[in-house]
Amino acid sequence: MRFTSIQKDRAGGVLIGQAIGDALGVPYEFGAPISVGEAAMIGGGLGPYAPGEWSDDTQMAICIAQASADGADLRTDAGLDEVAAGFLRWQTRGASDIGIQTSRVLNVARKSSGPLADVMTTAARAAAREGRAGNGALMRTSVVGLVDLGDPEATADVAARVSALTHADQRCIDSCVLWSEAVRVAVVEGRFDIRAGLSLIPEPRRTQWRELIDQAETQPPSAFDRNGFTVTAFQAAWSAIHATRHIEGPDQVEAALQTVIAIGHDTDTIAAIAGGLLGARYGVSGLPSDLVRRVNGWPGLRGRDLVGLALAIATGSQEPQYSGASMLSNYSPSLGVPHPDDCEVILGTESNLSRCGDLGVTAVVSLSRIGEPELAAAGVGSGKHAEVWLIDSENPAKNAHLAWTLTDAARTIVALRDQGERVLVHCVQAEHRTPAVALAYSRLRKAGPGAEARIEEAIGHRVDGLLWRTACQLNI
């Protein structure tokens, strides 16, 4: 299928949304409960983890994503073997934590001969006969919603197969089918519909799942604090999203994640589950870029890599924004001038990335596509580079949350400045995106009247267009 820019935005949000939820929930896993709003990417937890580091929830999702992005057809035995092999590599090379049931199945597979997927599924079925139905498959299933965005039946088939590699209990499979389909619908249609997948599970179990979903919507999220079980993990994640439905736009993301983490118990997992669906609904442009820049984890990836993996699965090819190739435009004049309301913020173009050292820049906020060579040339520290999904277009349909995204970019600049960083803010030629975000920053800093004229004078030209007009109307 052909994708609009907003559908690509939403597809790109799935893995990174999961990772944000995961990393926010990590410090509180099985710990003392916290209040809504207290969760922060401080690291620690059972790992212990570095600040912003994701756990086994996202690690296992990455195994699935890498297999699919590399061209494996997860509807085939060979494709499932690729996923199974990825799980085994992860177990020995990167698992920061591993669930009891998952570990048991992988250990059986390691000692057995025959096709890996068959061996693992057989071991998982044996565990299912013992009544084991943990949340270890549901925690990694959001990415499955991207494997065939035009086909609900294919999505359900892959969700069931990938779940059964380690968790073959029918409750695990059903929860994965329902959640993966909800992700697919969110990406394609831009809406939440947790009931969309009911027709994809056998009729005898639909009534029970309707009742379970109704419980999640009528009981407070705190009712689902025993969420190591796949059903209650599903209910906890959906209850938090449903409970925050009154919050319009991307602000729901943080509200829902804070709500689900405050439930307690398996906090990283239920937040990872919720985060995958929230990312599918609101896209990269609707996720806090300050959190996107901070997430990191096995196998040596950062937020931009997860966006690239998700887009590769959805579109069938590596998106250039997140490839290793150079993205420098043929004509990108140098600028590198101080923001008129904060001399520690430098307004620039892509050409200024190679001048970060000369400019004294220690952090970068990119408003345009850059490749790995440009990122390396900037030379800023790990986690000091933020990328904002912002499209320079006069078509309002190109940016899903334009006012919010401009404001969010400004908030990220504030966060970096509050950490003492000297920040380069750039797009390609500083014609629209850079001045619009610079104006949003002035608005956020309450810099007083006349910011528009000051910014135009600083960058050396008059500014117009949808992005600038939107920034002029911000009331923040």
Secondary structure, 3 states (H helix, E strand, C coil): CCCCHHHHHHHHHHHHHHHHHHHHHHHHCCCCCCCCCCCCCCCECCCCECCCECCHHHHHHHHHHHHHHCCCCCCCHHHHHHHHHHHHHHHHHCCCCCCHHHHHHHHHHHHCCCCHHHHHHHHHHHHHHCCCCECCCHHHCHHHHHCCCCCHHHHHHHHHHHHHCCCCCHHHHHHHHHHHHHHHHHHHHCCCCCCCCHHHCCHHHHHHHHHHHHHHHHCCHHHHCCCCEHHHHHHHHHHHHHHCCCCCCCHHHHHHHHHHHHHCCCHHHHHHHHHHHHHHHHCHHHCCHHHHHHCEECCCEEHHHHHHHHHHHHHCCCCHHHCCCCCCCCCCCCCCEEECCEEEEEEECHHHHHHHHHHCCCEEEECCCCCHHHHHHHCCCCCCEEECCCCCCCCHHHCCCHHHHHHHHHHHHHHHHHCCCCEEEECCCCCCHHHHHHHHHHHHCCCCCCHHHHHHHHHCCCCCCHHHHHHHCCCC
